[in-house]
Each structure stands twice: as structure tokens, then as C-alpha cells.
């Protein structure tokens, strides 16, 4: 698992949200990015933006760490940073390469 400690020692994302992230990756990875030796950065950035929007919506609808009525922006931003780091092709991400 890639999660990191966030503010107040809380794990961001928590185990359930991190698991959701992996499920979304497996179920929604664009066909255009499969088996590419070099990922198209534009397509990857578009995908990451869509994935982040889905995760924010999912976090709020789950009502565990954030809600629509009282969004936990700090937690949400931590999750979004986690997604960006995991899928940042410029970091030579071990996770992205193994995925």
C-alpha cells in the first residue's frame, strides 16, 4: 500500500479509500494506455483528472472521511495528492511502472 501519514497522524488515504483507488484503476484504465512503452502524458493527465473527480465524489458519498454537507478538504486534498504521486509518469513511479 502506498498511503502516507497525513495531518494529525491520520493515514491518507485510509485503507478503504486506497483500496477503492486500486479498484478504480483496474476497472477504468483507458485502453489507449494499455501496453504502451511510453505513456501519452496528455491522455494520462486527462485520465488522472477524471479519476480525481470520481474519487472526490466517492469520498463524499461514502460519508466516512468527508461528506457533501461538510467536506473534509484537507483529507480530500491528501487523497488527490496521493493519486497524483502514484500516477505521475515524470517521477519514474515504481507503482505506475508495475501497474
Protein Blocks (a to p, Z undefined) as FASTA:
>chain_A
ZZdcdehhiacddfklmmmmmmmmmmmocfklgoiabacfklmmmmmmmmmmmmmmmmmm
nommbcfklccfklmmmmmmmmmmmmmmklopaklmmZZ
